[in-house]
Amino acid sequence: MDRAARAAFQVVERNGIRIELLCRPGSRVHPDAEIVPGPHLRTSGTKAIVFRTDDLEAATAYLESCGVHFEWKNEELSADGLRSTMIRDPDGVFVNVLRYPPTP
């Protein structure tokens, strides 16, 4: 049996963290691949992976250098300083990188 992955992939790696975004040739597109961030939370199943960083600008700049697809960059999510950069993997899963507001 041929177990080779044979996939198009993109690797994002920095500071000991490695994310691999994969897409196999001939794969069908997930029905949620084109959903808008937000309403996806009303259904169950894999829809987002969330990471936290203290330096969102540097993380965003690195993701830009990798050529990933952005939903948004350095977006303010709340008045208290919660910010986010969101990308989407080839299967439509959101990968959200958050910077929480500084604690007083």
C-alpha positions as CSV (number, residue, x, y, z in Angstrom):
1,M,0.0,0.0,0.0
2,D,1.3,3.4,-1.0
3,R,1.4,5.6,2.2
4,A,3.2,8.6,0.7
5,A,1.4,11.9,1.6
6,R,1.9,13.4,-1.8
7,A,0.6,16.8,-0.8
8,A,1.2,20.5,-1.6
9,F,2.2,22.0,1.7
10,Q,3.4,25.2,3.3
11,V,5.5,25.2,6.5
12,V,5.4,28.1,8.9
13,E,8.1,27.8,11.5
14,R,9.5,30.1,14.2
15,N,10.7,30.0,17.7
16,G,10.2,26.3,18.1
17,I,6.7,26.3,16.7
18,R,6.0,24.5,13.4
19,I,2.7,24.7,11.5
20,E,2.2,22.6,8.4
21,L,-0.6,23.5,6.0
22,L,-1.4,20.6,3.7
23,C,-3.6,20.0,0.7
24,R,-3.6,16.7,-1.2
25,P,-4.2,16.8,-5.0
26,G,-7.8,15.8,-5.9
27,S,-9.1,16.6,-2.4
28,R,-12.6,18.0,-2.3
29,V,-13.1,21.4,-0.8
30,H,-14.7,21.3,2.6
31,P,-18.2,22.9,2.5
32,D,-17.2,25.5,5.1
33,A,-14.0,26.6,3.2
34,E,-15.6,29.9,2.2
35,I,-17.4,30.8,5.4
36,V,-16.9,34.2,7.0
37,P,-15.2,34.4,10.4
38,G,-17.8,34.6,13.1
39,P,-20.9,32.6,12.1
40,H,-18.8,29.4,11.9
41,L,-19.1,29.2,15.7
42,R,-22.7,28.2,15.4
43,T,-21.9,24.7,14.1
44,S,-19.8,21.9,15.6
45,G,-16.6,20.5,14.1
46,T,-13.1,21.7,13.4
47,K,-13.2,25.3,12.5
48,A,-10.4,27.2,14.1
49,I,-7.0,26.8,15.8
50,V,-6.0,29.6,18.1
51,F,-2.5,30.6,19.2
52,R,-1.4,33.3,21.5
53,T,1.6,35.6,21.1
54,D,3.1,38.6,22.9
55,D,4.3,40.1,19.6
56,L,1.5,40.0,17.0
57,E,3.2,42.4,14.7
58,A,6.2,40.2,14.4
59,A,4.1,37.1,14.0
60,T,2.0,38.8,11.3
61,A,5.1,39.9,9.5
62,Y,6.5,36.4,9.5
63,L,3.3,34.9,8.2
64,E,3.3,37.6,5.4
65,S,6.8,36.4,4.5
66,C,5.5,32.9,4.2
67,G,2.8,34.0,1.7
68,V,-0.2,32.6,3.6
69,H,-3.8,33.6,2.9
70,F,-5.0,36.3,5.4
71,E,-8.5,36.9,6.5
72,W,-7.2,39.9,8.4
73,K,-4.1,41.3,9.9
74,N,-3.6,43.0,13.3
75,E,-7.3,43.5,13.7
76,E,-8.6,45.1,16.9
77,L,-11.2,42.8,18.4
78,S,-12.1,44.6,21.5
79,A,-11.7,48.1,23.1
80,D,-9.4,46.7,25.8
81,G,-6.7,45.9,23.3
82,L,-7.4,42.3,22.2
83,R,-5.9,42.0,18.6
84,S,-5.8,39.2,16.1
85,T,-4.3,38.1,12.8
86,M,-6.3,35.3,11.1
87,I,-5.2,33.1,8.3
88,R,-7.0,30.2,6.6
89,D,-5.5,26.8,5.8
90,P,-6.2,25.0,2.5
91,D,-9.1,23.1,4.1
92,G,-10.8,26.3,5.2
93,V,-9.8,26.0,8.9
94,F,-9.1,29.3,10.5
95,V,-5.8,29.8,12.3
96,N,-6.1,32.7,14.6
97,V,-3.1,34.4,16.3
98,L,-4.2,36.5,19.3
99,R,-2.4,39.1,21.3
100,Y,-4.2,39.7,24.6
101,P,-4.2,43.1,26.2
102,P,-1.4,43.8,28.7
103,T,-2.4,43.1,32.3
104,P,-2.3,46.2,34.6
